[in-house]
Amino acid sequence: MKFDLRGIRFNVWLYFLGFAFLVLALFGIFQAVLIRPYYRSDRIAAIESLANTIKTDIFDQHYVSENNIEHSLQAILNNNACVVILDHQGQRVYENDSLGDLCLLDKSIAIDEMSYDLKNDLSSLNVFLIEEGEFYDTVVSPVNDTDMLIYGQKIKDDLGDYYLYINSPLEPVESVIDFIFSQFIYIAVAVLVLAMLLSYFLTKRMTGPILKIKKGAEELAEGNYSASFKVDSYSEINELAHSLSDAQSKLSKVDELRRDLIANVSHDIKTPLTMIKAYSEMIKDISGDDPQKRNEHLDVIMSETDYLNKLVDDMRELSMMQAGYVILNRTNFDIKDAVNDIVNLLSAMIKENHLTIIKEIESCVIWADEVKMKQVISNFLNNAVKYSKENGIITIKTINTEDSLRLEVIDEGEGIPKDKLPYIWDRYYKIDKSFTRNITSTGLGLAIAKAILEAHHAKYGAISTLGKGTTFYFEISKDYEEEDEGLS
């Protein structure tokens, strides 16, 4: 398998292996450096404990029982030691030996380059106990050239001073170290192999989902909006997959809107252009000398031209708003007067559809761009008229609170499917994909209304129930500073 030296898999594998090697190396160094002093200090502590046991069993009791002697003997055997106790005259009053020929308490030894014949004069070591009352030293056994520990302690008793000497071998530390290192090498190799395998499977589990996401991203970049990002991995990778899935959904919707936009714009432009061309030809060929027909044909041409002009104006206005180039000319105006003006303006359309308008409006002065807010209200009411059933009721009402004003336009139409609601504010989005042109609407009304409301920092939305109708609303704050504010 080829490794990417800059890839996650190789680097995690390398770091994991390096960490395992570092831990093993530090452990080996500590073992090599600390095992000797640690072992020696441990043996010294064990011999001191043995000395205290003998002192307690023999000297700290009112009388020496067989149990005490047995207890001390067992302690001597457990510590692999030989013990001699001298009285103040240098006579041996107690001795016990579990070392046999290895015991140095009856041999000649060298301490600090001085020779001591312990077999004939063990009391010669008493000089080491005069000041401290306790001593220990490591000497080389003349029997087998191994390190041996000599320990002495001065014991004060009612009957006089006694001198306790203990000899115990220090185990062959070098052989112990060699054994430990031989075992350590096998353990280190096993740990490194295990670390390599574990890091391999860990990195494979980490990079597998990432590679799958990468493949899906490449497919998405090529325009395949059905690419899958579904993975089951660590939470961060799952979150990345979820983000890409969300981006995929949004890109798919943008692409769909782009196609709809091109289809709608081309349709909306082509239809009036076709009409203009057709009626121009009719004027040229048929009605040129007939004033009445010529005027009718010219009216159609002018109407289609007006529609094209309005379409261009709406597209330009929306583009400017979305680019942030519009200045809001805020003034104080009464929302009730604005609603009445819009209802009067659309009265002919309302009567034509046999609709009833119910106004539940309180007088409330707000500080906003009156022209643009009327454009929003007009768009909401236009939509309500367009989608209301004949003889239906449209309700316009305001809810006035201390901090804000909420305006609602409620119709009794067919309603909007829940999954379509988030997209109705997109330019040229149509719930019905059939390209039926409305001569009074360019299809950009809600997108423009959205831009105007966002410029005013107003909340807005639509609530709809299929078969019962739709409510368009906005909620604008009353707490604005009185200055012109541009979009940003």
Backbone torsions as a table, in degrees:
resi	resn	phi	psi	omega
1	MET	NA	131.3	-178.6
2	LYS	-82.2	128.9	-179.9
3	PHE	-95.9	137.2	170.5
4	ASP	-88.4	111.9	-173.6
5	LEU	-63.7	-17.9	177.2
6	ARG	-105.3	5.7	-177.6
7	GLY	-83.1	160.2	179.6
8	ILE	-63.2	-42.5	-175.3
9	ARG	-59.8	-49.6	-177.5
10	PHE	-66.8	-42.3	-176.0
11	ASN	-69.7	-40.4	176.2
12	VAL	-64.8	-41.9	177.6
13	TRP	-60.2	-44.4	-178.8
14	LEU	-65.8	-45.1	-179.9
15	TYR	-64.7	-42.0	179.8
16	PHE	-61.6	-46.2	179.9
17	LEU	-66.3	-42.0	178.6
18	GLY	-62.8	-39.8	178.5
19	PHE	-64.1	-44.5	178.7
20	ALA	-61.9	-42.7	179.1
21	PHE	-63.8	-41.8	-179.8
22	LEU	-63.3	-43.9	179.0
23	VAL	-62.1	-44.3	179.5
24	LEU	-64.8	-41.0	179.4
25	ALA	-63.3	-45.5	178.0
26	LEU	-62.4	-41.6	179.3
27	PHE	-62.7	-43.0	179.3
28	GLY	-64.5	-42.2	179.4
29	ILE	-63.9	-44.7	179.1
30	PHE	-61.8	-40.0	178.2
31	GLN	-61.8	-46.9	-176.9
32	ALA	-65.3	-37.6	-175.9
33	VAL	-81.4	-38.4	-170.3
34	LEU	-97.4	-16.0	-172.1
35	ILE	-66.7	-37.2	-179.1
36	ARG	-66.0	-57.6	-179.4
37	PRO	-63.1	-35.8	-179.9
38	TYR	-64.6	-44.1	-178.6
39	TYR	-64.8	-42.8	-179.7
40	ARG	-63.5	-45.3	179.7
41	SER	-64.4	-34.0	178.4
42	ASP	-66.9	-40.8	179.0
43	ARG	-67.3	-39.4	178.0
44	ILE	-62.4	-43.7	178.4
45	ALA	-62.1	-38.0	179.2
46	ALA	-66.0	-40.8	179.4
47	ILE	-68.6	-38.8	176.1
48	GLU	-61.4	-40.1	177.3
49	SER	-64.2	-40.2	177.2
50	LEU	-62.3	-41.6	178.7
51	ALA	-61.9	-42.3	178.5
52	ASN	-65.3	-36.6	177.9
53	THR	-63.4	-46.2	179.7
54	ILE	-63.8	-43.1	179.4
55	LYS	-59.9	-42.9	180.0
56	THR	-66.2	-45.2	-175.9
57	ASP	-69.7	-31.6	-172.3
58	ILE	-105.9	-38.0	-172.2
59	PHE	-104.0	-27.5	-174.2
60	ASP	-91.9	4.6	178.9
61	GLN	-102.6	156.1	177.5
62	HIS	-69.1	-30.2	174.8
63	TYR	-149.5	155.9	-177.5
64	VAL	-95.9	115.9	-178.8
65	SER	-96.3	165.9	177.1
66	GLU	-63.2	-35.1	178.4
67	ASN	-61.7	-41.5	179.5
68	ASN	-64.6	-43.4	178.2
69	ILE	-62.5	-42.1	179.5
70	GLU	-64.3	-39.6	179.6
71	HIS	-64.0	-44.9	178.6
72	SER	-65.2	-40.3	179.5
73	LEU	-61.5	-42.2	179.5
74	GLN	-65.3	-37.8	178.0
75	ALA	-65.2	-38.1	178.7
76	ILE	-65.9	-44.0	178.7
77	LEU	-62.6	-41.6	-179.4
78	ASN	-63.2	-30.5	-177.8
79	ASN	-97.5	4.0	177.2
80	ASN	52.3	61.1	-172.7
81	ALA	-133.8	165.4	168.2
82	CYS	-122.3	143.6	-170.7
83	VAL	-131.4	138.2	174.1
84	VAL	-137.0	136.3	175.5
85	ILE	-117.9	127.4	177.5
86	LEU	-107.0	146.5	172.2
87	ASP	-86.8	-174.0	-176.0
88	HIS	-69.4	-14.9	177.8
89	GLN	-93.8	1.2	179.0
90	GLY	86.1	9.2	180.0
91	GLN	-87.4	142.6	178.4
92	ARG	-77.4	116.8	-179.2
93	VAL	-104.0	-15.6	177.3
94	TYR	-157.4	138.3	173.0
95	GLU	-153.5	148.6	178.9
96	ASN	-150.8	137.7	-171.2
97	ASP	-134.6	122.6	173.5
98	SER	-114.4	8.9	-178.3
99	LEU	-105.2	-22.5	-179.0
100	GLY	70.7	-131.4	-177.5
101	ASP	-65.2	-15.8	-179.3
102	LEU	-80.7	-12.3	-177.4
103	CYS	-68.1	129.7	-177.2
104	LEU	-91.6	-3.7	-175.7
105	LEU	-76.7	-1.6	172.7
106	ASP	-130.3	32.1	179.8
107	LYS	-134.5	172.3	177.0
108	SER	-89.7	129.6	-179.2
109	ILE	-133.8	166.7	177.8
110	ALA	-118.0	127.1	176.2
111	ILE	-127.5	124.5	-178.3
112	ASP	53.0	43.9	177.3
113	GLU	64.5	13.8	175.1
114	MET	-108.9	140.6	-178.6
115	SER	-94.9	136.1	-179.7
116	TYR	-129.7	125.9	177.1
117	ASP	-93.9	93.2	-173.0
118	LEU	-74.7	-22.6	-179.2
119	LYS	-65.7	-40.0	-177.9
120	ASN	-96.2	-24.3	-176.2
121	ASP	-149.1	77.0	177.7
122	LEU	-68.2	-26.6	-178.2
123	SER	-67.3	-9.7	177.2
124	SER	-64.0	-18.4	177.4
125	LEU	-80.9	-9.4	-177.6
126	ASN	-60.9	-21.9	-179.0
127	VAL	-61.6	-28.7	179.6
128	PHE	-74.7	-13.5	-175.3
129	LEU	-103.9	-2.0	-174.9
130	ILE	-64.7	-47.3	-175.4
131	GLU	-85.8	-50.0	-172.2
132	GLU	-92.3	-26.5	-177.0
133	GLY	79.7	1.8	-179.8
134	GLU	-161.3	143.1	174.6
135	PHE	-154.3	159.1	170.8
136	TYR	-149.6	151.8	179.2
137	ASP	-155.1	156.9	178.1
138	THR	-106.4	127.3	179.9
139	VAL	-126.4	159.6	179.0
140	VAL	-92.9	126.3	-178.6
141	SER	-68.6	130.0	175.3
142	PRO	-72.2	-9.1	-177.5
143	VAL	-83.4	-51.5	-175.0
144	ASN	-131.2	12.7	176.6
145	ASP	59.1	30.1	175.5
146	THR	-103.9	159.0	178.9
147	ASP	-73.7	133.1	178.1
148	MET	-126.5	147.5	-179.5
149	LEU	-102.2	127.7	173.2
150	ILE	-108.8	124.7	-178.6
151	TYR	-126.0	136.9	177.6
152	GLY	-133.4	147.8	178.8
153	GLN	-147.2	133.1	178.1
154	LYS	-90.2	128.0	-176.1
155	ILE	-117.4	122.1	177.8
156	LYS	-90.8	130.8	-178.8
157	ASP	-136.2	163.9	-179.4
158	ASP	-61.5	-28.5	-178.0
159	LEU	-89.4	-1.7	179.8
160	GLY	134.0	-175.8	179.6
161	ASP	-88.9	141.8	176.9
162	TYR	-125.8	157.6	-176.5
163	TYR	-128.0	116.1	-178.1
164	LEU	-100.8	126.5	178.4
165	TYR	-123.8	135.1	-179.9
166	ILE	-128.5	135.7	175.4
167	ASN	-123.1	127.8	179.6
168	SER	-143.0	139.7	-179.8
169	PRO	-75.2	139.7	165.8
170	LEU	-83.0	124.3	-178.0
171	GLU	-52.8	153.2	178.3
172	PRO	-63.0	92.5	-173.3
173	VAL	-59.3	-39.3	-178.0
174	GLU	-61.0	-42.4	178.8
175	SER	-66.3	-35.8	177.1
176	VAL	-64.7	-43.1	179.3
177	ILE	-63.8	-43.4	178.3
178	ASP	-60.1	-40.8	179.1
179	PHE	-64.7	-44.5	-178.9
180	ILE	-62.3	-42.4	-178.6
181	PHE	-70.0	-34.7	176.3
182	SER	-64.2	-40.2	176.2
183	GLN	-69.6	-36.6	-178.6
184	PHE	-63.4	-37.7	179.5
185	ILE	-62.0	-44.7	178.6
186	TYR	-63.4	-42.9	179.8
187	ILE	-64.8	-41.5	-178.7
188	ALA	-63.0	-44.1	178.8
189	VAL	-61.6	-44.3	179.8
190	ALA	-62.6	-41.6	-179.5
191	VAL	-66.1	-42.0	-179.8
192	LEU	-65.6	-40.9	176.9
193	VAL	-63.2	-43.9	178.3
194	LEU	-62.8	-40.1	178.9
195	ALA	-63.6	-40.5	178.6
196	MET	-62.6	-45.8	-179.1
197	LEU	-66.7	-44.9	-178.8
198	LEU	-63.5	-43.2	-180.0
199	SER	-66.5	-34.6	178.8
200	TYR	-63.2	-49.6	-178.8
201	PHE	-68.8	-33.6	177.9
202	LEU	-65.6	-46.9	-179.7
203	THR	-68.1	-32.4	177.5
204	LYS	-65.1	-40.8	178.0
205	ARG	-67.0	-33.6	179.9
206	MET	-74.3	-45.3	-172.6
207	THR	-84.1	-23.4	179.2
208	GLY	-55.1	-54.8	177.6
209	PRO	-62.1	-35.0	180.0
210	ILE	-65.6	-41.3	178.1
211	LEU	-64.6	-36.5	177.7
212	LYS	-66.0	-41.2	177.3
213	ILE	-64.3	-40.8	178.5
214	LYS	-60.1	-43.2	179.0
215	LYS	-63.3	-42.9	177.9
216	GLY	-63.1	-38.4	179.3
217	ALA	-65.3	-38.0	177.4
218	GLU	-64.4	-40.7	177.8
219	GLU	-65.4	-39.4	178.5
220	LEU	-64.1	-39.2	178.9
221	ALA	-63.7	-26.9	178.5
222	GLU	-86.3	2.5	176.7
223	GLY	95.0	10.1	177.3
224	ASN	-88.4	98.3	-175.9
225	TYR	-84.0	4.5	175.0
226	SER	-100.8	8.3	179.5
227	ALA	-60.2	142.0	-176.3
228	SER	-98.2	135.0	175.1
229	PHE	-118.1	14.9	-176.1
230	LYS	-75.1	119.0	178.0
231	VAL	-137.5	161.7	175.9
232	ASP	-127.0	93.3	-174.3
233	SER	-142.8	-152.1	179.1
234	TYR	-68.3	157.3	-171.3
235	SER	-58.9	-39.7	-179.2
236	GLU	-64.0	-40.7	179.4
237	ILE	-68.7	-38.4	176.9
238	ASN	-62.9	-38.5	178.1
239	GLU	-66.1	-38.8	176.6
240	LEU	-62.4	-44.8	179.1
241	ALA	-62.1	-40.6	179.0
242	HIS	-64.2	-40.9	179.6
243	SER	-63.9	-41.4	179.2
244	LEU	-68.7	-36.5	176.6
245	SER	-63.4	-40.5	177.9
246	ASP	-65.6	-42.3	176.9
247	ALA	-63.0	-38.9	177.9
248	GLN	-60.4	-45.3	-179.7
249	SER	-62.5	-42.4	-178.9
250	LYS	-69.6	-40.0	177.4
251	LEU	-64.1	-38.4	177.6
252	SER	-62.4	-41.4	179.3
253	LYS	-68.1	-40.3	177.8
254	VAL	-62.2	-42.0	179.4
255	ASP	-64.3	-40.1	178.0
256	GLU	-64.3	-42.1	178.4
257	LEU	-65.9	-36.4	177.7
258	ARG	-62.0	-44.1	179.0
259	ARG	-65.3	-40.5	177.8
260	ASP	-63.8	-40.8	-179.8
261	LEU	-61.0	-47.3	179.8
262	ILE	-62.2	-44.2	-178.8
263	ALA	-63.7	-44.3	-177.9
264	ASN	-68.8	-46.3	-179.0
265	VAL	-63.4	-44.9	179.4
266	SER	-62.5	-38.4	178.4
267	HIS	-67.1	-45.6	-177.1
268	ASP	-67.7	-28.1	178.1
269	ILE	-83.9	-40.4	-175.9
270	LYS	-65.1	-40.9	-177.1
271	THR	-60.1	-53.4	179.1
272	PRO	-66.0	-33.4	177.0
273	LEU	-64.0	-40.2	176.9
274	THR	-63.1	-42.9	179.4
275	MET	-63.0	-44.0	-179.3
276	ILE	-61.5	-45.9	179.5
277	LYS	-62.4	-44.9	-177.1
278	ALA	-62.1	-46.9	-177.9
279	TYR	-72.6	-28.7	174.2
280	SER	-64.0	-43.6	177.6
281	GLU	-63.8	-38.0	178.6
282	MET	-64.2	-40.6	177.8
283	ILE	-63.3	-41.9	-178.6
284	LYS	-65.9	-42.3	-171.9
285	ASP	-96.1	-28.9	-169.4
286	ILE	-119.2	-58.5	-166.9
287	SER	-99.0	14.4	-177.5
288	GLY	-59.1	-36.1	-177.5
289	ASP	-99.2	-0.9	-179.9
290	ASP	-104.9	102.3	-175.6
291	PRO	-56.1	-41.2	-175.9
292	GLN	-65.8	-50.7	-179.6
293	LYS	-66.9	-36.9	-179.7
294	ARG	-62.6	-41.5	178.6
295	ASN	-65.4	-39.8	177.9
296	GLU	-61.9	-44.5	-180.0
297	HIS	-66.5	-38.3	177.8
298	LEU	-66.2	-34.9	176.6
299	ASP	-61.5	-41.6	178.0
300	VAL	-62.9	-44.8	179.8
301	ILE	-61.0	-43.1	179.9
302	MET	-65.9	-39.0	179.1
303	SER	-63.1	-44.1	180.0
304	GLU	-67.9	-35.2	177.6
305	THR	-65.7	-41.1	177.0
306	ASP	-61.1	-39.9	180.0
307	TYR	-64.1	-44.7	178.3
308	LEU	-61.9	-39.6	179.3
309	ASN	-64.0	-43.0	178.5
310	LYS	-65.0	-40.1	178.4
311	LEU	-60.8	-45.8	179.3
312	VAL	-63.8	-41.9	179.6
313	ASP	-62.4	-44.4	179.9
314	ASP	-63.8	-42.4	179.3
315	MET	-64.9	-41.4	178.3
316	ARG	-64.7	-43.5	-179.4
317	GLU	-63.3	-44.0	179.8
318	LEU	-63.8	-43.7	179.9
319	SER	-62.0	-41.0	179.1
320	MET	-65.9	-41.2	179.2
321	MET	-63.8	-44.6	-178.8
322	GLN	-69.0	-25.3	177.9
323	ALA	-85.1	-10.9	177.0
324	GLY	85.4	29.5	-176.5
325	TYR	-103.2	8.5	-174.4
326	VAL	-100.8	133.2	175.8
327	ILE	-97.4	129.5	177.6
328	LEU	-86.5	123.3	177.9
329	ASN	-95.0	84.5	-175.0
330	ARG	-76.7	139.1	173.5
331	THR	-143.0	167.1	174.1
332	ASN	-87.1	124.3	176.9
333	PHE	-147.5	157.9	-177.5
334	ASP	-88.3	124.6	-178.0
335	ILE	-64.5	-29.5	179.4
336	LYS	-65.0	-43.0	178.4
337	ASP	-64.7	-38.3	-179.5
338	ALA	-64.0	-42.5	179.2
339	VAL	-64.1	-44.0	179.7
340	ASN	-60.8	-40.1	178.2
341	ASP	-61.9	-42.9	-177.9
342	ILE	-68.3	-41.7	178.8
343	VAL	-62.2	-42.9	178.1
344	ASN	-63.6	-39.3	-178.9
345	LEU	-64.0	-35.6	-177.4
346	LEU	-100.3	14.3	-175.2
347	SER	-60.6	-37.9	-178.9
348	ALA	-63.2	-44.1	179.3
349	MET	-65.3	-38.0	179.5
350	ILE	-64.7	-44.2	179.1
351	LYS	-66.6	-38.9	-178.9
352	GLU	-60.6	-33.4	-179.3
353	ASN	-95.4	5.3	177.5
354	HIS	55.3	49.3	-178.4
355	LEU	-105.3	153.9	177.2
356	THR	-112.0	129.6	178.7
357	ILE	-102.8	124.4	174.7
358	ILE	-108.8	123.0	-178.7
359	LYS	-110.2	117.8	174.9
360	GLU	-115.2	74.1	-168.9
361	ILE	-121.4	131.5	173.5
362	GLU	-98.8	148.0	176.4
363	SER	-69.3	127.2	-179.1
364	CYS	-153.0	123.9	179.4
365	VAL	-89.1	126.7	176.3
366	ILE	-121.9	161.8	-179.6
367	TRP	-110.0	101.5	-175.5
368	ALA	-158.5	178.5	176.2
369	ASP	-80.2	106.1	-172.8
370	GLU	-61.6	-43.8	-176.9
371	VAL	-62.2	-46.4	-176.4
372	LYS	-72.3	-35.8	177.9
373	MET	-68.2	-34.3	173.9
374	LYS	-64.2	-35.1	177.8
375	GLN	-63.4	-38.2	177.8
376	VAL	-66.1	-48.5	-179.4
377	ILE	-61.7	-41.3	178.3
378	SER	-61.6	-40.9	179.6
379	ASN	-66.1	-43.8	178.4
380	PHE	-59.8	-45.3	-178.3
381	LEU	-68.9	-38.5	176.0
382	ASN	-57.3	-45.6	179.2
383	ASN	-63.7	-40.7	179.4
384	ALA	-62.8	-42.9	178.4
385	VAL	-65.0	-43.6	-176.2
386	LYS	-62.1	-39.1	-173.4
387	TYR	-104.4	4.6	177.4
388	SER	-81.4	151.1	174.7
389	LYS	-76.9	156.0	178.9
390	GLU	-60.3	140.2	-177.0
391	ASN	66.4	19.7	179.3
392	GLY	-81.4	177.1	-178.3
393	ILE	-118.8	134.2	173.5
394	ILE	-117.6	127.5	-178.3
395	THR	-110.3	129.5	174.4
396	ILE	-116.4	120.8	-179.4
397	LYS	-141.3	155.6	178.0
398	THR	-118.6	149.1	175.0
399	ILE	-124.1	111.8	-173.3
400	ASN	-100.5	117.6	176.3
401	THR	-113.5	179.6	-176.9
402	GLU	-65.5	-35.0	-173.5
403	ASP	-105.1	-19.5	-172.9
404	SER	-150.5	168.6	175.7
405	LEU	-123.1	130.6	177.0
406	ARG	-114.1	128.5	177.3
407	LEU	-116.9	132.9	-179.6
408	GLU	-124.9	138.9	172.9
409	VAL	-118.6	114.6	-170.9
410	ILE	-115.7	125.7	176.2
411	ASP	-116.2	173.5	-179.1
412	GLU	-118.7	38.7	-178.0
413	GLY	-81.8	-159.5	-175.8
414	GLU	-76.1	-18.7	-178.8
415	GLY	87.5	171.6	-177.7
416	ILE	-120.6	133.1	177.3
417	PRO	-57.4	144.8	-175.3
418	LYS	-59.0	-37.9	-177.7
419	ASP	-74.3	-12.2	179.5
420	LYS	-94.2	-18.7	-174.1
421	LEU	-56.1	-42.2	-176.9
422	PRO	-64.6	-15.9	-172.3
423	TYR	-105.7	-3.3	-175.7
424	ILE	-68.5	-16.7	-179.5
425	TRP	-88.1	-4.7	178.7
426	ASP	-77.6	145.6	-178.1
427	ARG	-65.2	136.2	178.5
428	TYR	64.5	9.7	177.3
429	TYR	-74.0	133.5	178.7
430	LYS	-129.2	132.9	176.6
431	ILE	-64.8	-42.7	175.3
432	ASP	-94.6	118.9	-173.8
433	LYS	-78.2	-3.6	176.0
434	SER	-71.6	137.2	-171.4
435	PHE	-89.8	61.3	177.9
436	THR	-83.8	120.4	-175.4
437	ARG	-87.5	135.1	173.6
438	ASN	-103.1	120.7	-174.9
439	ILE	-62.2	-20.9	-178.3
440	THR	-96.8	-3.0	-175.0
441	SER	-136.3	140.9	178.1
442	THR	-99.3	-4.4	179.9
443	GLY	85.3	4.2	-178.6
444	LEU	-109.4	6.3	-172.8
445	GLY	-59.7	-50.4	-177.4
446	LEU	-68.2	-34.3	177.3
447	ALA	-64.5	-40.2	177.4
448	ILE	-67.7	-42.3	178.0
449	ALA	-59.3	-42.1	177.9
450	LYS	-59.2	-46.5	-179.3
451	ALA	-63.1	-40.1	179.9
452	ILE	-65.4	-46.3	-178.3
453	LEU	-65.3	-38.7	178.4
454	GLU	-68.1	-31.8	175.8
455	ALA	-65.2	-30.7	177.9
456	HIS	-88.9	3.6	-176.6
457	HIS	57.3	34.9	-178.4
458	ALA	-94.9	148.7	172.5
459	LYS	-82.3	148.1	-179.0
460	TYR	-154.1	166.2	178.1
461	GLY	171.7	-174.9	178.9
462	ALA	-141.2	137.1	176.8
463	ILE	-120.5	127.7	-174.0
464	SER	-141.6	145.0	173.8
465	THR	-129.0	124.1	-178.1
466	LEU	-58.0	130.9	178.7
467	GLY	85.2	-8.8	-176.9
468	LYS	-119.7	-24.9	177.8
469	GLY	127.9	-177.3	-174.2
470	THR	-135.5	146.2	175.2
471	THR	-119.7	117.9	170.8
472	PHE	-97.7	138.3	-176.9
473	TYR	-146.3	159.0	165.6
474	PHE	-142.0	155.7	-178.7
475	GLU	-134.1	115.2	-173.8
476	ILE	-115.5	137.3	-178.7
477	SER	-75.1	150.0	177.1
478	LYS	-91.7	-6.8	-172.0
479	ASP	-98.7	70.5	175.3
480	TYR	-109.9	145.9	170.3
481	GLU	-76.0	144.4	-175.3
482	GLU	-82.7	79.9	175.5
483	GLU	-154.8	154.0	179.2
484	ASP	-68.3	139.8	-176.6
485	GLU	-131.0	125.9	177.1
486	GLY	-90.7	163.5	175.5
487	LEU	-74.3	148.6	177.2
488	SER	-136.5	NA	NA
